Amino acid sequence: MVSLDFAKDYETKLLPFVKRKKLQNTVLWLDEPDGNTWIDKVWKDWQGEIPATLIYRSTNYKTFKAKELGEKELMEDIQKALKF
């Protein structure tokens, strides 16, 4: 998981969110202030909307959705990725 929270929100929003949601995943904090330097590296057609989900499985499967995903849609996308 990657957080794009502002530096000022790291201690007051990001860390409490991770704790409250009891996230077991590794959460990386991307604190690069200039999104233009990395947005195209995530997905070439991404305009920077958040939330966004990238599912990547080796070189055989990649999908990207720049919207909030419900649990059902997310699980369907994960199941598709697991087939590759």
Biopython code that builds the backbone (N, CA, C, O; Angstrom):
import numpy as np
from Bio.PDB.StructureBuilder import StructureBuilder

atoms = [
    (1, "MET", "N", (0.848, -1.163, 0.000)),
    (1, "MET", "CA", (0.000, 0.000, 0.000)),
    (1, "MET", "C", (0.895, 1.228, 0.000)),
    (1, "MET", "O", (1.955, 1.245, 0.626)),
    (2, "VAL", "N", (0.450, 2.253, -0.714)),
    (2, "VAL", "CA", (1.207, 3.502, -0.798)),
    (2, "VAL", "C", (0.291, 4.647, -0.392)),
    (2, "VAL", "O", (-0.812, 4.789, -0.920)),
    (3, "SER", "N", (0.747, 5.448, 0.533)),
    (3, "SER", "CA", (0.004, 6.625, 0.954)),
    (3, "SER", "C", (0.595, 7.850, 0.271)),
    (3, "SER", "O", (1.812, 7.981, 0.137)),
    (4, "LEU", "N", (-0.287, 8.739, -0.156)),
    (4, "LEU", "CA", (0.133, 9.995, -0.764)),
    (4, "LEU", "C", (-0.223, 11.177, 0.136)),
    (4, "LEU", "O", (-0.303, 12.314, -0.328)),
    (5, "ASP", "N", (-0.431, 10.907, 1.407)),
    (5, "ASP", "CA", (-0.790, 11.961, 2.347)),
    (5, "ASP", "C", (0.286, 13.045, 2.395)),
    (5, "ASP", "O", (1.468, 12.781, 2.175)),
    (6, "PHE", "N", (-0.147, 14.257, 2.684)),
    (6, "PHE", "CA", (0.784, 15.366, 2.847)),
    (6, "PHE", "C", (1.636, 15.138, 4.092)),
    (6, "PHE", "O", (1.211, 14.463, 5.029)),
    (7, "ALA", "N", (2.830, 15.701, 4.093)),
    (7, "ALA", "CA", (3.747, 15.553, 5.222)),
    (7, "ALA", "C", (3.098, 16.019, 6.528)),
    (7, "ALA", "O", (3.301, 15.408, 7.578)),
    (8, "LYS", "N", (2.323, 17.091, 6.460)),
    (8, "LYS", "CA", (1.691, 17.620, 7.675)),
    (8, "LYS", "C", (0.659, 16.650, 8.261)),
    (8, "LYS", "O", (0.292, 16.768, 9.431)),
    (9, "ASP", "N", (0.188, 15.686, 7.450)),
    (9, "ASP", "CA", (-0.840, 14.744, 7.898)),
    (9, "ASP", "C", (-0.289, 13.380, 8.299)),
    (9, "ASP", "O", (-1.046, 12.507, 8.723)),
    (10, "TYR", "N", (1.001, 13.192, 8.172)),
    (10, "TYR", "CA", (1.604, 11.882, 8.448)),
    (10, "TYR", "C", (1.279, 11.396, 9.866)),
    (10, "TYR", "O", (0.752, 10.298, 10.046)),
    (11, "GLU", "N", (1.594, 12.208, 10.854)),
    (11, "GLU", "CA", (1.400, 11.802, 12.254)),
    (11, "GLU", "C", (-0.058, 11.863, 12.687)),
    (11, "GLU", "O", (-0.503, 11.038, 13.485)),
    (12, "THR", "N", (-0.806, 12.835, 12.166)),
    (12, "THR", "CA", (-2.171, 13.043, 12.649)),
    (12, "THR", "C", (-3.239, 12.272, 11.881)),
    (12, "THR", "O", (-4.321, 12.025, 12.413)),
    (13, "LYS", "N", (-2.952, 11.888, 10.635)),
    (13, "LYS", "CA", (-3.956, 11.182, 9.839)),
    (13, "LYS", "C", (-3.502, 9.803, 9.379)),
    (13, "LYS", "O", (-4.210, 8.817, 9.579)),
    (14, "LEU", "N", (-2.323, 9.729, 8.763)),
    (14, "LEU", "CA", (-1.883, 8.457, 8.199)),
    (14, "LEU", "C", (-1.645, 7.396, 9.271)),
    (14, "LEU", "O", (-2.222, 6.311, 9.202)),
    (15, "LEU", "N", (-0.817, 7.690, 10.244)),
    (15, "LEU", "CA", (-0.519, 6.690, 11.272)),
    (15, "LEU", "C", (-1.773, 6.264, 12.047)),
    (15, "LEU", "O", (-1.960, 5.067, 12.267)),
    (16, "PRO", "N", (-2.643, 7.199, 12.470)),
    (16, "PRO", "CA", (-3.872, 6.775, 13.140)),
    (16, "PRO", "C", (-4.779, 5.924, 12.239)),
    (16, "PRO", "O", (-5.419, 4.987, 12.718)),
    (17, "PHE", "N", (-4.837, 6.243, 10.940)),
    (17, "PHE", "CA", (-5.651, 5.462, 10.008)),
    (17, "PHE", "C", (-5.144, 4.020, 9.934)),
    (17, "PHE", "O", (-5.934, 3.078, 10.004)),
    (18, "VAL", "N", (-3.847, 3.852, 9.794)),
    (18, "VAL", "CA", (-3.253, 2.511, 9.715)),
    (18, "VAL", "C", (-3.561, 1.733, 10.991)),
    (18, "VAL", "O", (-3.911, 0.554, 10.935)),
    (19, "LYS", "N", (-3.433, 2.383, 12.117)),
    (19, "LYS", "CA", (-3.702, 1.728, 13.404)),
    (19, "LYS", "C", (-5.190, 1.394, 13.550)),
    (19, "LYS", "O", (-5.540, 0.276, 13.931)),
    (20, "ARG", "N", (-6.059, 2.350, 13.250)),
    (20, "ARG", "CA", (-7.510, 2.166, 13.389)),
    (20, "ARG", "C", (-8.021, 1.040, 12.497)),
    (20, "ARG", "O", (-8.873, 0.252, 12.907)),
    (21, "LYS", "N", (-7.495, 0.970, 11.272)),
    (21, "LYS", "CA", (-7.933, -0.062, 10.320)),
    (21, "LYS", "C", (-7.208, -1.390, 10.532)),
    (21, "LYS", "O", (-7.516, -2.388, 9.881)),
    (22, "LYS", "N", (-6.236, -1.388, 11.457)),
    (22, "LYS", "CA", (-5.454, -2.593, 11.766)),
    (22, "LYS", "C", (-4.849, -3.195, 10.501)),
    (22, "LYS", "O", (-4.902, -4.406, 10.282)),
    (23, "LEU", "N", (-4.278, -2.326, 9.680)),
    (23, "LEU", "CA", (-3.694, -2.767, 8.418)),
    (23, "LEU", "C", (-2.475, -3.637, 8.679)),
    (23, "LEU", "O", (-1.588, -3.265, 9.447)),
    (24, "GLN", "N", (-2.440, -4.782, 8.043)),
    (24, "GLN", "CA", (-1.330, -5.704, 8.190)),
    (24, "GLN", "C", (-0.321, -5.552, 7.051)),
    (24, "GLN", "O", (0.819, -6.003, 7.160)),
    (25, "ASN", "N", (-0.742, -4.920, 5.973)),
    (25, "ASN", "CA", (0.133, -4.699, 4.831)),
    (25, "ASN", "C", (1.208, -3.676, 5.180)),
    (25, "ASN", "O", (1.056, -2.885, 6.110)),
    (26, "THR", "N", (2.275, -3.708, 4.432)),
    (26, "THR", "CA", (3.270, -2.647, 4.538)),
    (26, "THR", "C", (2.675, -1.403, 3.890)),
    (26, "THR", "O", (2.156, -1.467, 2.775)),
    (27, "VAL", "N", (2.747, -0.289, 4.576)),
    (27, "VAL", "CA", (2.246, 0.976, 4.051)),
    (27, "VAL", "C", (3.449, 1.883, 3.824)),
    (27, "VAL", "O", (4.137, 2.275, 4.766)),
    (28, "LEU", "N", (3.687, 2.205, 2.568)),
    (28, "LEU", "CA", (4.772, 3.115, 2.203)),
    (28, "LEU", "C", (4.209, 4.519, 2.077)),
    (28, "LEU", "O", (3.096, 4.709, 1.586)),
    (29, "TRP", "N", (4.965, 5.479, 2.512)),
    (29, "TRP", "CA", (4.542, 6.870, 2.421)),
    (29, "TRP", "C", (5.382, 7.553, 1.355)),
    (29, "TRP", "O", (6.597, 7.683, 1.503)),
    (30, "LEU", "N", (4.741, 7.984, 0.292)),
    (30, "LEU", "CA", (5.418, 8.683, -0.792)),
    (30, "LEU", "C", (5.321, 10.175, -0.507)),
    (30, "LEU", "O", (4.252, 10.773, -0.633)),
    (31, "ASP", "N", (6.420, 10.757, -0.131)),
    (31, "ASP", "CA", (6.391, 12.165, 0.260)),
    (31, "ASP", "C", (6.993, 13.095, -0.785)),
    (31, "ASP", "O", (7.418, 14.203, -0.458)),
    (32, "GLU", "N", (7.031, 12.655, -2.031)),
    (32, "GLU", "CA", (7.523, 13.497, -3.130)),
    (32, "GLU", "C", (6.471, 14.575, -3.417)),
    (32, "GLU", "O", (5.350, 14.244, -3.806)),
    (33, "PRO", "N", (6.806, 15.841, -3.236)),
    (33, "PRO", "CA", (5.809, 16.904, -3.418)),
    (33, "PRO", "C", (5.428, 17.168, -4.874)),
    (33, "PRO", "O", (4.366, 17.735, -5.130)),
    (34, "ASP", "N", (6.251, 16.778, -5.817)),
    (34, "ASP", "CA", (5.962, 17.040, -7.231)),
    (34, "ASP", "C", (5.446, 15.775, -7.900)),
    (34, "ASP", "O", (6.227, 14.953, -8.380)),
    (35, "GLY", "N", (4.120, 15.623, -7.927)),
    (35, "GLY", "CA", (3.498, 14.441, -8.521)),
    (35, "GLY", "C", (3.866, 14.221, -9.976)),
    (35, "GLY", "O", (3.859, 13.088, -10.457)),
    (36, "ASN", "N", (4.182, 15.282, -10.668)),
    (36, "ASN", "CA", (4.536, 15.140, -12.080)),
    (36, "ASN", "C", (5.795, 14.317, -12.293)),
    (36, "ASN", "O", (6.032, 13.829, -13.398)),
    (37, "THR", "N", (6.607, 14.155, -11.255)),
    (37, "THR", "CA", (7.834, 13.374, -11.411)),
    (37, "THR", "C", (7.592, 11.879, -11.335)),
    (37, "THR", "O", (8.447, 11.102, -11.761)),
    (38, "TRP", "N", (6.457, 11.452, -10.807)),
    (38, "TRP", "CA", (6.243, 10.005, -10.640)),
    (38, "TRP", "C", (4.909, 9.482, -11.148)),
    (38, "TRP", "O", (4.765, 8.268, -11.291)),
    (39, "ILE", "N", (3.922, 10.337, -11.430)),
    (39, "ILE", "CA", (2.599, 9.859, -11.857)),
    (39, "ILE", "C", (2.700, 8.973, -13.093)),
    (39, "ILE", "O", (2.110, 7.893, -13.110)),
    (40, "ASP", "N", (3.420, 9.389, -14.121)),
    (40, "ASP", "CA", (3.548, 8.583, -15.340)),
    (40, "ASP", "C", (4.264, 7.260, -15.091)),
    (40, "ASP", "O", (4.073, 6.300, -15.838)),
    (41, "LYS", "N", (5.077, 7.202, -14.058)),
    (41, "LYS", "CA", (5.787, 5.956, -13.746)),
    (41, "LYS", "C", (4.856, 4.927, -13.119)),
    (41, "LYS", "O", (5.103, 3.725, -13.217)),
    (42, "VAL", "N", (3.793, 5.387, -12.481)),
    (42, "VAL", "CA", (2.813, 4.469, -11.893)),
    (42, "VAL", "C", (1.947, 3.887, -13.009)),
    (42, "VAL", "O", (1.797, 2.669, -13.116)),
    (43, "TRP", "N", (1.380, 4.762, -13.837)),
    (43, "TRP", "CA", (0.516, 4.326, -14.954)),
    (43, "TRP", "C", (0.492, 5.466, -15.952)),
    (43, "TRP", "O", (0.146, 6.593, -15.600)),
    (44, "LYS", "N", (0.857, 5.183, -17.195)),
    (44, "LYS", "CA", (1.070, 6.262, -18.173)),
    (44, "LYS", "C", (-0.164, 7.123, -18.450)),
    (44, "LYS", "O", (-0.018, 8.295, -18.798)),
    (45, "ASP", "N", (-1.361, 6.580, -18.307)),
    (45, "ASP", "CA", (-2.576, 7.347, -18.589)),
    (45, "ASP", "C", (-3.231, 7.936, -17.331)),
    (45, "ASP", "O", (-4.309, 8.526, -17.412)),
    (46, "TRP", "N", (-2.592, 7.780, -16.190)),
    (46, "TRP", "CA", (-3.158, 8.266, -14.934)),
    (46, "TRP", "C", (-3.008, 9.775, -14.841)),
    (46, "TRP", "O", (-1.945, 10.326, -15.126)),
    (47, "GLN", "N", (-4.084, 10.432, -14.441)),
    (47, "GLN", "CA", (-4.083, 11.886, -14.280)),
    (47, "GLN", "C", (-3.804, 12.314, -12.842)),
    (47, "GLN", "O", (-3.757, 13.509, -12.548)),
    (48, "GLY", "N", (-3.619, 11.346, -11.945)),
    (48, "GLY", "CA", (-3.308, 11.661, -10.560)),
    (48, "GLY", "C", (-4.491, 11.591, -9.613)),
    (48, "GLY", "O", (-4.386, 11.988, -8.452)),
    (49, "GLU", "N", (-5.623, 11.085, -10.104)),
    (49, "GLU", "CA", (-6.794, 10.992, -9.237)),
    (49, "GLU", "C", (-6.539, 9.989, -8.122)),
    (49, "GLU", "O", (-5.851, 8.986, -8.314)),
    (50, "ILE", "N", (-7.106, 10.275, -6.947)),
    (50, "ILE", "CA", (-7.037, 9.312, -5.862)),
    (50, "ILE", "C", (-8.419, 9.207, -5.226)),
    (50, "ILE", "O", (-9.153, 10.194, -5.181)),
    (51, "PRO", "N", (-8.773, 8.050, -4.747)),
    (51, "PRO", "CA", (-7.937, 6.855, -4.630)),
    (51, "PRO", "C", (-7.701, 6.205, -5.989)),
    (51, "PRO", "O", (-8.440, 6.426, -6.948)),
    (52, "ALA", "N", (-6.664, 5.413, -6.036)),
    (52, "ALA", "CA", (-6.329, 4.654, -7.231)),
    (52, "ALA", "C", (-5.778, 3.300, -6.798)),
    (52, "ALA", "O", (-5.132, 3.184, -5.757)),
    (53, "THR", "N", (-6.041, 2.286, -7.604)),
    (53, "THR", "CA", (-5.586, 0.929, -7.285)),
    (53, "THR", "C", (-4.830, 0.367, -8.474)),
    (53, "THR", "O", (-5.321, 0.382, -9.602)),
    (54, "LEU", "N", (-3.644, -0.123, -8.212)),
    (54, "LEU", "CA", (-2.825, -0.793, -9.212)),
    (54, "LEU", "C", (-2.614, -2.224, -8.746)),
    (54, "LEU", "O", (-2.108, -2.457, -7.648)),
    (55, "ILE", "N", (-2.997, -3.172, -9.574)),
    (55, "ILE", "CA", (-2.741, -4.581, -9.275)),
    (55, "ILE", "C", (-1.751, -5.062, -10.310)),
    (55, "ILE", "O", (-1.982, -4.964, -11.515)),
    (56, "TYR", "N", (-0.654, -5.577, -9.821)),
    (56, "TYR", "CA", (0.457, -5.968, -10.683)),
    (56, "TYR", "C", (0.896, -7.373, -10.298)),
    (56, "TYR", "O", (1.195, -7.643, -9.135)),
    (57, "ARG", "N", (0.932, -8.257, -11.275)),
    (57, "ARG", "CA", (1.405, -9.608, -11.029)),
    (57, "ARG", "C", (2.398, -9.966, -12.121)),
    (57, "ARG", "O", (2.011, -10.230, -13.259)),
    (58, "SER", "N", (3.647, -9.975, -11.784)),
    (58, "SER", "CA", (4.758, -10.193, -12.712)),
    (58, "SER", "C", (4.550, -9.349, -13.964)),
    (58, "SER", "O", (3.992, -8.255, -13.883)),
    (59, "THR", "N", (4.982, -9.829, -15.095)),
    (59, "THR", "CA", (4.783, -9.064, -16.330)),
    (59, "THR", "C", (3.546, -9.510, -17.077)),
    (59, "THR", "O", (3.232, -8.983, -18.144)),
    (60, "ASN", "N", (2.839, -10.488, -16.516)),
    (60, "ASN", "CA", (1.678, -11.049, -17.213)),
    (60, "ASN", "C", (0.365, -10.327, -16.946)),
    (60, "ASN", "O", (-0.568, -10.429, -17.744)),
    (61, "TYR", "N", (0.278, -9.603, -15.842)),
    (61, "TYR", "CA", (-1.008, -9.006, -15.494)),
    (61, "TYR", "C", (-0.809, -7.668, -14.795)),
    (61, "TYR", "O", (-0.071, -7.567, -13.816)),
    (62, "LYS", "N", (-1.477, -6.649, -15.311)),
    (62, "LYS", "CA", (-1.488, -5.328, -14.695)),
    (62, "LYS", "C", (-2.865, -4.719, -14.925)),
    (62, "LYS", "O", (-3.402, -4.794, -16.030)),
    (63, "THR", "N", (-3.423, -4.131, -13.910)),
    (63, "THR", "CA", (-4.663, -3.388, -14.071)),
    (63, "THR", "C", (-4.608, -2.169, -13.166)),
    (63, "THR", "O", (-4.007, -2.212, -12.093)),
    (64, "PHE", "N", (-5.226, -1.103, -13.592)),
    (64, "PHE", "CA", (-5.202, 0.151, -12.856)),
    (64, "PHE", "C", (-6.583, 0.772, -12.902)),
    (64, "PHE", "O", (-7.196, 0.857, -13.966)),
    (65, "LYS", "N", (-7.074, 1.205, -11.756)),
    (65, "LYS", "CA", (-8.370, 1.880, -11.691)),
    (65, "LYS", "C", (-8.234, 3.112, -10.814)),
    (65, "LYS", "O", (-7.843, 3.022, -9.650)),
    (66, "ALA", "N", (-8.558, 4.253, -11.380)),
    (66, "ALA", "CA", (-8.480, 5.520, -10.654)),
    (66, "ALA", "C", (-9.862, 5.875, -10.132)),
    (66, "ALA", "O", (-10.513, 6.804, -10.612)),
    (67, "LYS", "N", (-10.291, 5.112, -9.138)),
    (67, "LYS", "CA", (-11.583, 5.344, -8.489)),
    (67, "LYS", "C", (-11.617, 4.509, -7.216)),
    (67, "LYS", "O", (-10.770, 3.641, -7.007)),
    (68, "GLU", "N", (-12.587, 4.776, -6.385)),
    (68, "GLU", "CA", (-12.757, 3.969, -5.183)),
    (68, "GLU", "C", (-13.377, 2.639, -5.584)),
    (68, "GLU", "O", (-14.372, 2.603, -6.308)),
    (69, "LEU", "N", (-12.788, 1.550, -5.114)),
    (69, "LEU", "CA", (-13.306, 0.225, -5.416)),
    (69, "LEU", "C", (-14.046, -0.327, -4.219)),
    (69, "LEU", "O", (-13.590, -0.222, -3.081)),
    (70, "GLY", "N", (-15.196, -0.918, -4.495)),
    (70, "GLY", "CA", (-15.895, -1.635, -3.446)),
    (70, "GLY", "C", (-15.213, -2.976, -3.231)),
    (70, "GLY", "O", (-14.400, -3.406, -4.050)),
    (71, "GLU", "N", (-15.541, -3.625, -2.142)),
    (71, "GLU", "CA", (-14.905, -4.902, -1.821)),
    (71, "GLU", "C", (-15.124, -5.938, -2.919)),
    (71, "GLU", "O", (-14.198, -6.670, -3.271)),
    (72, "LYS", "N", (-16.332, -6.007, -3.460)),
    (72, "LYS", "CA", (-16.642, -7.003, -4.500)),
    (72, "LYS", "C", (-15.770, -6.789, -5.745)),
    (72, "LYS", "O", (-15.172, -7.734, -6.258)),
    (73, "GLU", "N", (-15.703, -5.548, -6.224)),
    (73, "GLU", "CA", (-14.912, -5.260, -7.420)),
    (73, "GLU", "C", (-13.425, -5.515, -7.181)),
    (73, "GLU", "O", (-12.735, -6.051, -8.049)),
    (74, "LEU", "N", (-12.937, -5.132, -6.008)),
    (74, "LEU", "CA", (-11.536, -5.368, -5.682)),
    (74, "LEU", "C", (-11.228, -6.861, -5.651)),
    (74, "LEU", "O", (-10.215, -7.301, -6.195)),
    (75, "MET", "N", (-12.093, -7.633, -5.021)),
    (75, "MET", "CA", (-11.876, -9.082, -4.947)),
    (75, "MET", "C", (-11.925, -9.719, -6.343)),
    (75, "MET", "O", (-11.152, -10.633, -6.631)),
    (76, "GLU", "N", (-12.814, -9.251, -7.196)),
    (76, "GLU", "CA", (-12.871, -9.757, -8.574)),
    (76, "GLU", "C", (-11.567, -9.467, -9.311)),
    (76, "GLU", "O", (-11.046, -10.324, -10.025)),
    (77, "ASP", "N", (-11.049, -8.265, -9.136)),
    (77, "ASP", "CA", (-9.783, -7.903, -9.795)),
    (77, "ASP", "C", (-8.626, -8.740, -9.259)),
    (77, "ASP", "O", (-7.754, -9.157, -10.020)),
    (78, "ILE", "N", (-8.618, -8.983, -7.972)),
    (78, "ILE", "CA", (-7.561, -9.805, -7.386)),
    (78, "ILE", "C", (-7.664, -11.231, -7.905)),
    (78, "ILE", "O", (-6.646, -11.843, -8.230)),
    (79, "GLN", "N", (-8.857, -11.761, -7.987)),
    (79, "GLN", "CA", (-9.045, -13.128, -8.500)),
    (79, "GLN", "C", (-8.566, -13.237, -9.951)),
    (79, "GLN", "O", (-7.955, -14.238, -10.327)),
    (80, "LYS", "N", (-8.841, -12.212, -10.766)),
    (80, "LYS", "CA", (-8.352, -12.207, -12.149)),
    (80, "LYS", "C", (-6.834, -12.251, -12.170)),
    (80, "LYS", "O", (-6.239, -13.001, -12.944)),
    (81, "ALA", "N", (-6.216, -11.460, -11.330)),
    (81, "ALA", "CA", (-4.749, -11.400, -11.288)),
    (81, "ALA", "C", (-4.166, -12.746, -10.862)),
    (81, "ALA", "O", (-3.124, -13.155, -11.373)),
    (82, "LEU", "N", (-4.816, -13.425, -9.948)),
    (82, "LEU", "CA", (-4.303, -14.710, -9.454)),
    (82, "LEU", "C", (-4.338, -15.810, -10.511)),
    (82, "LEU", "O", (-3.653, -16.823, -10.371)),
    (83, "LYS", "N", (-5.123, -15.623, -11.558)),
    (83, "LYS", "CA", (-5.207, -16.616, -12.635)),
    (83, "LYS", "C", (-4.001, -16.559, -13.560)),
    (83, "LYS", "O", (-3.782, -17.482, -14.345)),
    (84, "PHE", "N", (-3.214, -15.486, -13.479)),
    (84, "PHE", "CA", (-2.048, -15.339, -14.369)),
    (84, "PHE", "C", (-0.803, -15.862, -13.722)),
    (84, "PHE", "O", (0.270, -15.819, -14.323)),
]
sb = StructureBuilder()
sb.init_structure("model")
sb.init_model(0)
sb.init_chain("A")
sb.init_seg("    ")
for serial, (resi, resn, name, xyz) in enumerate(atoms, 1):
    if name == "N":
        sb.init_residue(resn, " ", resi, " ")
    sb.init_atom(name, np.array(xyz, "f"), 0.0, 1.0, " ", f" {name:<3s}", serial, name[0])
structure = sb.get_structure()
